[in-house]
Amino acid sequence: MKKSIIWLLTCVMAITFGALLYFQIMYLENMVKMRDAQFSEIVLKCLSSTSAYLEKMETMHFLKEDVAVLQSAMIEIEDEGHNQYSLSREVIDSINGMLSQQTNELGLKSPTIVPPVNPHGKIDNVQSHYRSMQQTLRSQYMYQRGLLNEVILSILRDAGNRPPKERADSTIIRDYLRNELESSGLTMPFYFSVTNARNQLIYSTRDYQLGTTKNLYSQTLFPNTGAPLRLNVEFPQKNKYIFSSVRFIIPTLISTLILLIIFLFTIIMAFRQKKLSEIKTDFIHNMTHELKTPISTISLASQMLSDPSVRKSESSLNRLSSVISDESKRLQFQVEKVLQMSVFDNSDASVKFSEINANSVIQNVVDTFKIKVEKFGGSITSDLSAENSEVTVDQMHFTNILHNLLDNAVKYRDENRPPQLSISTSNPNPSTLQIRIHDNGIGIKKEDLKRIFDKFYRVPTGNRHDVKGFGLGLAYVKKMVEIFKGTISVESDFGKGSTFIISLPLA
C-alpha cells in the first residue's frame, strides 16, 4: 500500500474519530448543564414553598393570639332598659370564614368565635325584631372589618420583633424541606443555615460549611416584613447526583477512546511495518551485492588457475592464491555479520566469557587495521594508557566490536582529506575501562544520532553509493557491549568527525 493512501486513510479516520469524540463530549456537557438546571429549578421551588409555609405559620400564630380580642368585640345594644351584649351574626361569620381559610391551608384545626348568649339564653335577632336598627348594625359591621385590618397591620408590625429562631424553627425547616425535596425526587443529604438581613449567622446545621458558595442555594424568608431572614441550603452530593444521571454516556466515551488508541496504534504499526519492509528490501539488495562481489572474484581466480600458463608462473599462482584467500576471508566476514544477528535472539548461546587484556587485543587490532587505513593515505594511532585493562568479555565478539567501529570510520571518511583514526584507553574510575575511538570522517547529524544503534538503520550518505552495508554493525556493537554489562555512546560534529566511547567494567 502506498504511503499516500495510508496518510489519506489516517486523516479520514482521525477526522471521523475527532468529530465523534467532539459530539459525545458536547452531548455529555449539555446533559450535565440540563441536569444542573433541573436540579436548581426543583431546589428553588422547594425553597420557595418552604418560605411560603413559614409565612403561613407566622400568620396563624398571630391569628391565634388575636382570637380572644376578636371574641371580646361585641355590640352593646340597649333593649328594654337592660344592657345586653351581642355580636352581629354577619361579623362572626366573616371572622370565622377568614380563620377557616387560613388554618385549612396549614392543615390545622380552625378556631371558632362563638357568639355570646344573653342572660336570658337567647341570641338577639337584630333583623327580625329590630328593623329600625339595620343601619346601626351595618355601621358596626364596617367597624369589625376595620378591626380585622388593624389585626393584619399588627401582624406586619410585630412580626419583626419575634426572635428569629421562633420565626424560622430549624426542625420545621428541615422536615418540611426534606418532604418537599423527596416528593420532587431528590433524596440526598443537605445542610442549611439561617442568616439575617446583614448576612450574620443566626444558626446552622452541624455539617454546614460557612463561606462556601459551591452547590449553595438561598431563599429570602418573610420578604414582606421589616426584618427578613435568609435560608441557605448546601447539597454536598450535588455533583455526584448529576453525573450519576448521565453515567450511561461514560462507557460510550471510553469505548470511543479505546478505539481511537487502537486506531493510532494500528497506524503506527503500519508505518513501522512499511519502513521495516523498505529496510529489509534494502538489506537484501546490499547483502546480495556484498556477497556477489567476493564470489565473483573467487570464481574468476579459479578459472584463471585452470589456465596452464598461469600454473607455470609461481608469482601468478601466489597472487591468485592470495586473492582467493582474501576474498574467502571477506566472504566469511560478510556471512559472519549476517549470522551475528542470532545474538539478538540467543545471546547466551554464542558468548563465551573469558578474562583478557584489552590493551593487548586493541593493539593487535590496530596493527591489523593499519594496512587498510594506509591504503587510503591515512593513519591510525593508539594511546593505551589505561593502567588496568583486564576485562571479562568474549574475545571474538570484543575484536568484532573494534573492527566494526574502525571499519565504519573508514567507510564514512571524508573524501577531501585522508582518514585519521585514533584509539585510546583510560581508567576514569577504579572499576571502569573506557575505550575511545575517534575519526575525522563526515560525522553524524543530530537527528541520526539517536537511531544509529537501531537494527537495519543506515545513516544516509547523500549521493555516495560506495558505502555498502546491512545496517547491522552498530546494532550488533551495542548489543554485545550491553551483554558485557557495559555502555556505549557517541559524540559527533557533522562534517568534522565522530567519537565512540565504550565503558566496560574491569575484571
N, C-alpha and C positions, 0 to 999 in steps of 0.2 A: 504494500500500500504506500502511495506517495505521501511524502511529508505534508504537502499542501492539503491533501484530503483529510489527514489526521488533524491538522490545525483547524480546518473548516468544521469538522465534527466536534472538535473540542469547543470551539466558540459557540456553536449552536447549542450544545448541551449545557455549557456554562450559562448562557443567557436563559435557557429554559429553567435550570435549577435556581438561578438567581431570581427570576420572576416568581417561581413557585414559593420560594422562601419569603420573598417580599410580601406576597399576598397573604401568606399564612401568618406572618408577623403582624401585618396590618389588621387582619381579621381578629387575631388574638388581642391586639391593642384596643380595637373598637369594642370587642366583647367586654374587656375589663372596664373600659370607660362606661359602657352601658350598665353593667352590673353595679358600678360605683354610684351612678346617677340614681338607679333604682333603690339602692340601699339608702342613699341620702334622702330620697323622697319619702321612703317609709319612715325613717327615723324622725324627720322633721314633722311629719304628720302625727306621729305618736307623741312627740313633744308638745305640739300644739294642742292635742287632745288632753294631755296631762295639765297643761296650763289652764284650759277651759274648765276642767274638772275642779282644780283648786279654787278658781274664781267662784264656781257654784257652791263649793263647800263653805267659802267665806261668807257668801251671801246668805246661805242657810243659817250660819252661826248668828248673824245679826238679826235675822228674822225671828229666830227662837228667842232672842233676848227681848225683842220688842213686842212679842205676842201679849205679854202681861199688860204692857202700856196700851195696846190697842183694845184689849178687853175692858180696860177701865174707862174707855171713851164712850160714855153713854149720854143719852139726850135727857135732859131734865124737862119733864113735862108736868105742868100743874094740872091735875084732874080733880075736880070737885073739892078743892080746898086741901087736898093731900099732895105732898111732894113724892112723886114716883119717878123711877129711873128706868128707862128702856132704851134699847139700841135699835135703830132702824134696820128692818129686815134686809133692805137693799144694800145697806152699808156692810152688814155682816156677810151677806152672800158674796159681795165684791172682794172682801178681805180673804174669806175662806177660799175663793176661787184662785186668787193670786198665790196663796200659800200652797194650795194643792198642786198648782202648775210647777212651782219651784221645787217642791220636795219630790214630786214624781220623777223629775229629771235626774235627781240624785239617788233615787231608789230608797228614799227614807219615808217614814210614816208621817203623814201630814198633820200638823197641829190644827185644831179647830177651835174657832171662837164660838162659845156657847152664849146665846142671848140670855140676859138676866131675867129672872122671874120676879114679878112684883109681889109684894107681901100677901096679896090675895090669891097667888098661884096662877095667875093668868097673864098671857102676853098681850100687851096692848095692841090692838089692831087699829093703826092710825087711820088707814084709808077708809075702813068701813064705818068707824064710829066718829071720826073727826075729819070730815071732808074739808072743813074750814081750815085745817092745819096742813094741807098739802104743800102750800108754798113754803111753810116753815120747815117741813121735812126735806124739801128739795134744797133748801139752804143748808140744812145740816149735812146732807149728802155731799155737797160740794166741800163742806168743811172737812169731812172724812177723807176725801180724795186729797185735799191739801195736806192732811196729816200723813197719809201714805207717802206722798212726795217728800215730806220732811224726813220720814224714816229712811228713804233711799239716799237722801243727801247726807244723813248722819252716817250711813254705811260708807260712803265715799270719803267722808271727812275723817272718820275714826279708824278706818282700816289701816292706814299707815302707822297708827300708834300701837298696833298689836306687835308683840315680839315676832321677829322673822321666823323663828323655829316653830311657832304656833301656826303662822300663816302657811308655811311650806314644811309640813311634817315629813321627815325623811322616810318613815315607814310607809306613809300613804303614797309618796312619790315612787318609791322602789316597787311597791306592789302593783300600783296602777300602771306604771310604765312597763313593767315586766309583762303584765297581762296584755297590754296593747301590742307590744313587740311580738309576743308569742302568737297572738291572733293574726298578726301580719306575716308570720312565717320566719321571724328572726329569733332563734333560740340560741343566744350566746351571752356570755357574761358582759356586764357593763359596770362602770364606776361613774359616780356623779358627785357634783358639788353645787352649792348654792352660794352666790355672791350678791352683794348689794349693788346699788347704782354706781358706787365708786370703785367697783371691782375688788372689794375687800371680802375675803373669805368668811362666810358665816359657819359653814360646816361642810365636810366632805366625807366620803366613804374611805375606808382604811387604805385601799389599794389605789386610790386616785392620785395621779402624779400632777403636782402643782406646776403651772407654767408650760405644760405640754400643749401643743397645737396639732399633734398628729392624731388623726381619727377622732377629732373632737367636734361635738355639735352643741349649739347653745340655743336657748329659748328664753324670751322675756316672760316673767311671771307677773301677774297683776299689772298689766301695762296701763290700765285706766285709773290707777290710784296715784297718790303723790309720792309713794316710796316703792317703786317697782323693784323686783328681785330678778336674778338671772340663774337659770338652771343650765349647768354644763355637764354633758354626758360624754364619756370616753368609751370606745369599743376597742379593746386591745387585740381582738382576734378578727378585726375587720378584713385585713388583707388576706388572711387565711381563708375566710369565708368567701371572699370574691374570687380568689384563684381556685378554690375548690369547685366553684361552679363552672369554671372554664378549663378544668384539668383534662377534659377529654380531648382538647386540642394538642396538648403536650406530646402524646405519643406520635401523632402525625408529624409534628415538627421534628421530633427526634428521628423518626424514620427517614424524613427528607434529608436531614443532616448526615445520617449514616449512608444513604445513597449517594450524597454528594462526595463524601470522603472516599467511598468505594470507586466512584467515577474518577476522582482525581488520582487515586492510586493506580487505577487501570490505565489512565492516560500516561502517567509517569512510567509505568512498566512498559507500555507500548513504545514510548520513545527510547527507553533503555534497551529494549529488545531490538529495535531498529538500529540503534547505534552499535549494539553488540554484533548484530548481523553484518553491519558495514565493516566493523573492526575485524571480524573473523574472515570476511572476504579478503580484506587487505592482508591479513595474516597468511592466508593460503597463497595469495599471489607472491608475497615476499618469501615464504618458505619454498615455494616452487623455484623461484629464482636462485635462492641461496643454495639449494640442493642440486639444482641443474648445472650450475657453473662447475663445481669440482667434479661432478660425474662426467661432464663433457670433456674436461681436461684429462681425467684419468682414462677415459675411453680413447682419446686421441693419442695419448702417450702409449697406451697398449698397442694400438695399431702401428705406431712407429717402431715399437720393439719387434714387431713381426718382420720388419724390413731387414734383410741380411746385412746390408751395408751399415746399418746402424749398430747391429750386434758386433760387427768387426771393430767399431770405434769405441775404445774404452771410455773416452771422455763423453761421447754422446750417450753411452749406456749409463754412465754415472749421473749425467744430467737428467735423463729421463727417469731414472730411479728416484732421484731426489724430488722431481716434480710429482711423481706418483705418491711418494711418501708424504710430501707436504699437503697435497690435495686430499689424500686419505685422512690426514690429521684434521684438515679443515672440515671435511665431510663429517668426521666423527664428532668434532666440536659442535657443528650445527645440529646434529642428531641429539647430542647431549643437552643442548639448550632446549630442545623440544621436550626431551624426557625430564628435564628439570621441573616441568610443570607438575609431575607427580608429587613433588614436595608439598604442593598446596593441599593435596588430598590426604597424603600419608607421610607426613614429615618424619615421624619417628623411625619408620622402616628404612629410610635412606640416609640417616645421620649416625655416624659413629664418632662419639666424642673421645678426644684424647688431649693431653696437655702438650702444647707446643710453644716454641719461642717465636713470637710474632715477628720480631725484628729479623730473625734469620729467614723466615718464609718470605717476608716482604722484600728482603734484599735479593733473594733468588728470582722473585717475580720481576723486579726492576731490571736485573741483568738479562733476563729472557726478553723482556719487552723493549729493551733499549734498541735492538736492531730494527724493530718495526717503526719506532719513533724517528730514528736516524734516516730511515728510508724517505721520510717526508721533510728532511732537513731540520728536524727538531732535536730536542734533547730531553732527558729525564733525569732528575736529581732526587736524592734521598737524604733525609735528616732523621736518623733513627736514634733520637736522644732519650728515649724512654729508658729509665734505669731498670724498671721491672716490666717485662713484656711477656710473661708467662700467662697464657690464656687457655681455657678449656673449650675447644671447638673441634669441628670436623675439618681436618687439614685440606681435604679435596675441595669441600664447599668454600672454605675460607680462601683458598687460592682462586677459585672461580669468582668469588666476590671481587677480589682485587683485579683480576683480568677483565671482568665486565666493566668496572669503573674506568680503568685505563683505556680499554678499547673504545668506550663512549667518548673519552676525551680526545682520542684521535679521530673518530668518526665525525664529531661535531667541531672540528678545528676551524679556524678562520683561514680561508684560502689566501688572504693577503699577508699572512705572517706565519713563520714556522711554528709548530706546536712546541710549547714549553710546559712540561709536566713536572710536578714535584710531589713527593710523598714524604710525610713526616710522622713520627710517633712521639707521644709525651704521656706523662702521668699527671693529669690535672688534680687528682687526689690519690691517696694511698691505695685505693681499691679499684681504680679505673685505668684502662689503657685507651688512649684516644689516637685515632688514625685520621690524618687529614690528607686528602688527595686534591690537588689544585691544578687547574689548567687555564690557558689563555684563549679558550675557544670562543664560539659565538654566544655563549651564555644562554640563559633560560628566562623567558618572560615571566612576570609575576603571576599572570593568570594560569601559567602552566606549572608553576612550582608545586601547587597542591595536588596535582594529578600525575606527576611523573612516576610515582610508585604504583599507579594503578595497572592492573593486568591488561595487556594488549594496547595500552595507550602509548602513542609515539608523539614526541614533540614535533610540531610542524617545522619544516626547514625551508619554507618558501619554494623557490623553483629548483632547488637542488634535488637531483634524482639519484645521486651516487650513494646516498645513505640508506642502507637496507637494514632490515631487522624485523623481529617478530613482536616487539613491544613487550618482551618478557624479561629482559635483562634486569632492569631496576626493580621490577616486582619480585623477581627471584632474590635479588640482593636484600631487599627489605625483609622478605620472609625469613631468609636464613639468619640475618642479624637478630631478628626477634627470637628465632629458635635458640640462638646463642645467648639469649637474655640481654641483648644489647640494644642500642638505639642508633638510628641514622638520620641525619638531617642534611640540608643543602643550603648553601648561600650562593647567590648568583647575581651578577650585574650584567644585564643584557648587553651584548656586544663586547664585553671585556673578559668574561670567563666565569667559571664556577668552582666551588669548593664543596666536596662531600666530606662530612665529618661522621666517623664511626666511633662509638664508645662501647667498649666491651669490659665486662667485669674481669678482674685479674683472678688467676687460679689461686 
